Amino acid sequence: MRVKLGAAFGWLWSAYAVSTYGTWVAFGAFPLIAVRVLHSPAFAVSLLEAAGLAVAAALALPLGPWVEHRPKRPVMIGMDLARFLAMASIPVAYFLGLLSYGQLLVVSVVSGTAGIAFTAASGAYLKHLVPSEHLLTANGRFEGTSWVATAVGPPLGGALIALLGPVITVVADALSYLLSALGILRIRGGDVAAPRDPATGLRGADLLRGWRFILRDRALRHLFLNSILVSGLIMAAFPLLAVLLLGEYHFPAWQYGLAFGVPALGGFVGARLSARLVRRHGRHRVMTVFGWLRSLFPLGLAFVGPGVPGLLTVILVEGLLITCMGVFNPIYATERLQRTPADHAAQVLSTWSVSSKLLQATLMVIWGILATLTSPLAAITISGVLLLATPLLLPKRTHLSDPAPVGTRDGQSRSARASGVMRSERSR
């Protein structure tokens, strides 16, 4: 039976969807602008990605405490407008003949910083908006939307780039942030902000509060280390896979898009199955099984070769990996929100994003050097081998607030259901 999460959640979900589709439609536009419009060398293109991540993460660090103590909807709207203005500046500068590599770098940093702040505010607002027992369903819908956008966006963006060029495609991304801000503006109801003594400003200790909270909680500590290492190792190999497929194996662009578009549909399937699997088998068992599977499949990329067999290998490996991520990610996101008090949520989420992006940027540079010293395929294989150890960091059953499986809950009494509904309404 489909859970109804209310009109306010619908607007938040719609805002997330439109901005996510815009981001994936413009996926790859920045490197193309750097190469085709500004004629930047390969190192400058790599630096654009890594520096954007690292600098945005560093700038976003003090935003965690700032977001924590402010109403979340105005913060989300402000971050969407900041991203809209930053992205819109690119076509304006291009048509005026003023576009430069430095502007691309600044826009990448502004967009990344605003994205981290938006994610922190939206996560804290979701915890306020949705009852705890429905958070897994809500996170599953966000996860499913993200993977469908990943599947549909790049092929559509590639067609737009071929027809209109990469600069015009950035306009679609900019407009998506404006539409997202308008969607959040339509949300009615209360907001949430942690109280603060007006006599005290931002202190140095506040910047470390998110890490202190994460490291104090055993389950959060394990989830944190597992998630940032998995994402870091996967992202470290991603640019090298592009070099391998497009450079060494000479895959056509449409095959490269197909190799990453089709598997993303597995993420949608996994997200739809996530809540059902938890209800039947329990949170810990599902998280453990799919956490292990998620670490096994990337090693299959070590066997990628040229031609159609190589293409099918990538589609199969990425499809299995992304399906496991689609199941795993909503569970871990729900556990993270449920274990975090409302007055810490924004800072914990921003700390999580900052740490993940800094590690991704660092590992991208290290793996780029590693690929130079060996080969892209060897570096991808090393990443796959290291991923095999990451499930050891998953939380144990005793660390989690694991709901019981529901194989026999169909016989629950009407009065018990009614009392659950009443508790849910009081928690809103």
N, C-alpha and C positions, 0 to 999 in steps of 0.2 A: 504494500500500500504506500503510495507516494506521500511523503511528509510535506505538509504545507508550512512554510517558514515565514509567511507574511509579506505584505507589500514592500515594507522597508528593506527587507533582505532582497526582494526582487530588484529594486532599484540599485542596491549595492552590487549585486551580481551582474546586472546589465552594464553598469559603469565599468566593472572589471572586464567584462567580455569585450566591450567595444575598444577599450584601450589595448587589450591583449591582441585582438585581431589587427589593430593598427600597427602594433609593434612588429608582429610577424609578417605583415604585408611589406613592411619596410626593411625586413631582415636582409642584411647584406648590402643595403644601400650605402652605408658609410664607407666600407672598403671600396665599393665601386666608384663612389665619388672621388675618394682619395687617389685611386689608380687612374680612372679614365678622364676625370675633370682636372685634377691637380697634378697628375703624373708623379705621384709619390712613390718612392722605392719600397721594396718588400718590408724592410725593417721598420719604416715609418708606419706602414699599415698595421704591423704587429704591435708597435708601440701604441697606436691609437686604441687598440682593444685593451691591452694590459694596463696602460697608464690611466685610461678612463675608469677601469674597475678600481684600481688602487687609490687614486686620488679621490674619487667619489666616496669610497669607503672611509677614508681618513676624514674627509669633510663631514660625513654623516655621523661620525662618532658623537660629537656634542649635541646632535639633533635628537638623540634618544631621550635624554632628560627633558629637553624642550617640548617634544611631542607629548611626553607622559603627562605634563601638567596643563595641557590645553585641550579644549573640546576637539574631538577627532574629525568631525565633518569639515569645519573650516580649514584644518590642516590638509585634509585630502584634496579639497577644492583648490587650495593655494598651491599644492605640489603639482596638480594637474595643469593649472594655469602656467606655472613656471616651465613645465615641460612643453606646453603648447608654444609659448613665446620663444623658447630656445630652439625648438625644431623649426618653427616658422621663420626664424632668422636665416636659415640656410637658403631657401629659395629666394628670399628677398636679396641677400648678399650676392647670390649667383646672378640674378637678373641685373643687378647694379654693377657687376664685374668686380666685386670686392671679396668674393669667397676665398678663404685661405685655409691651409692645414691647421693653423692655430685656432681658427674658429671652430673647425670640426672637433678639435680636442676639447675646447671649452664647452661646446654643446654636449659632448659625450660625458663630461664631468658633471655638468648641471643636471642633465637627464638622469644620470646614475644616482646622484645624491638625492634628487627629488624622489626617485623611485624607491630608495631605501626608506625615506621618511614616510612616503605614502603607504608602503607595505606595513610599516610599524603601526601607523595610525589605523589602517583598515583592519589589521588583525585584532587590535585592541577593541575597535568598534564592533567587530563581528562577535567577540566574546560578550560584549554588552547587549548585542541585538538578539542573539540566538541562545536559547536555553542549552545548558551543558549537554543534555542527552541528545540534542540534535546537531551538535557541532560536527560530528563525523559525516552526517548527511550533507551539511553545508560545505565542508571542506571537499567532499567528493564532487560536488557540483562545480566548485572552482577548479579542481584538478581536471575534471572532464573537459571543461571549457578550454582550459589551457592547452590540452593535447589536441583537441579538434582545431584550435587556432594554429597550432604548430604544423598540423597536417595540411590545412587549407591555405594558410597565409603565404608561405614561401612560393608555392607555384603561382598563386595569384599575383604576388609581388613581382615574381620573375616576368610574368606576362606584361605587367604594367611598366616594368623597367625597360623591357624590349620595345614597347610601344611609345612610351613617353619619356623614358630616361630616369635615372636614379634620383635626380633632384626633385622631380614632380612627385615621385613616390613618397618622399619625405613629407610632402604636404598632407597626404592621407594619414600618416602617423600623427602629425601635428593636430589635425582635425579630430582624430580619435580621442586625444586628451581633452579637447574642448567639450566633446560630447560626453565624456566621462564626468567632467566637472558638472555639467548640466544635470546628468543623472543623479549625482550625489545631492545636488541642490533640491531635487524633488523628494528626498527622504524626509518624512515627518516623524516627530517623536523626540524623545530625550537624547542626550549625548552623555559622554563620560569624560572626566578629567580628574587626575589624582590631585588631592589637595596639596598646597604648598604654603609654607610660611612666607609672606611677602617680604619679610625683612631679610631673608637669605637669598642670595643669588645662586648662580650655577657654580658649584664647587668642583675641585678636581676629583674628589672622591665620588661625585655623582657619575663621572664618566666610566668608572669601573663597577658601578652598581649592578649592571646587567650581567657582567661576567661573574661577579661574586655570587649572585643569585643562582645562575646556571650551575656553577661549580659546586655550590652547597647541596643542591638536590641531586641525588645519585642517578635517578632516571634521566633527568635533563642533561646531566653531565655526559652520560653514555650516548644519548641521542645526539647531542651537540657534536661530540667528537666523531661519531659515526657519519652524521650527515655532511659535515663540512669536508671530511676526508673523501667520502664517496664523490661528492659533487666536484671537489678539487681535482681528483684523479681523472674523472670522466672529462671534465672541461680541458684538462691539460692535453689529453689525447685528441680532442675534437679538431683543433686547427691542423694537426699533423695528419689526420685522416683526410682532410680536404686536400692537403698537399699530395698525399699518396694517391688519392683517386683522380684528382684533376691534373696533377703534374706528372707523376710517374706512370700511372695506368691510363691516362688520357681519356677518362670518362667524359662523354658529352655533358653539357650543363643540365640537360633534361634528365639524364640518368642520375646525376648527383642529387638533383632535387627529389627525384623519385625515391632514392635510397634513404632519404630522411623524412619525406612526407608520408609515405605509406606506413612505416612503423609507428608513427605518432598516433595512428588510430587505435593501436594497442593500448595506449595510455588512457584513452576514453573508455575502452572496454574495462580495463583494470579499475578505473575510478568508479564505474557503475557497479562493479562487483565488490568493492571494498567493504561497504557497510554490511552487505549480506554475508560475506565471509566472516566478519567479526561477530555478527549475531549467532552464527552457527558454530564457530570454532573458538571464539574468544580472541581478544585483542593480542595477547602475547604470542599465541601460536601463529597467528597470521603474520604478525610483524616479523617474527623470527624466520619463518619459512621463506617469505618473500624478500626479507633482508639478505638471506643467504643466496637465494636465486639471483637477486640483483647484482651480487658480487661475482657470480660465476660466469654469466653470459658475455661480459666484455672481453674475456680472454679469447672468445671465438674470432675477434677481429684480427688476431695474429695469423689467421689462415686466409685472409682476404687476398685474392689475386686479381689479375686483369680480366676483362671480358665479362660476359653474362654470368658465369659462375661466381665471380667476385661480387657482382651487383646483387645476386640472390643471397650470397653469404651475408653481406651488409644488411640487407632488408630483414633476413631471418634473425640475425644476432640483435640488431637494434629493436626489432619488433618484440622479441622476448624480453629484452632489458626494459623497454619502455612500459610494457604491460605490467611487469613486476613493480616498476616505479609508480604506475598508476594506482596499484593496490596499496603500496607501502606509504606513499606520501600523505594521503588524507589521514591515515592512522597516526603517523608521527606528528603531523600538524595539530591534530585534535589532542593528543596526549600533551603536547607542549602547551597549548592554550589552557587545558584543564588543570595543569599543575602550576600555572602561573597566576598569582592574584591580579585582579583588575588594575591595581595601582602600580604594577610592575610590567604589565603586558607590553606596552609600547617600547619600553627600554630593552626588555629581553629580546623582542623581535628585531629591533634595530641592531643590537649587539650581535645577534645571530647572523643577520645579513652582512654586516660589516666584516665579521670574521670570515664568513664564507667567501666574500668577494676578494678580500686581501689574500687568502690562501689560494684562490683560483688564479689571481694575477701572478703570484709568486711561482706557482707550479707551471703556469704557461711558459714563463721565462726559462725555468729550469728544464722543462721538457723540450723547449726549442733548442737549447744548448745541447741536450742529450741527443736529439735527432740529428744535429749537425755533426756531432762526434761519431755517431753510429749510422742510423738510418731512420726515417719516419716509422717504418714497420717495426723495427726493434724497440723504439721508444714507446710505441703503442702497446707492444707486448709486455714491456716492463710495467706499464700502468695497469694492464690487466692482471698481472701476477700480484702486484701490491694490493689491488682491490680484493683479492681472495682473503686477506687478513682482516678487512674492515668489519665483518660480522661479529668478530670477537668483542667489539665495543658495544654491541647491542645490549639494552637493559635486560636483566634477568626478570623472571616472572614476579619475584618478590618486590621488585622496584616499581612495578606498574600498578595503576588502579584498574586492573583488568576486569571488565564486566563478564559475568558468567555467560557461557553459550546458551542459546535459547531453543535448543532442540525440543524441549517439552513445555515451552512457555505458551503454546497456543491455548492451553487450558486455563490460562489466567482468568480470574474472575472479573466481571464487569466492575465491581466495586474497587478492585485494585487498580484497574485501568483508570477509573474516574479519579482516584486519589492521586495517581501519577500526573494526570492532566492538571489537577488543581495545584499541585506543587510546581508544575511547569509554569502555570500562569502567575503564581506568586513570585517566581524567580525572574520574571521579565523586568 
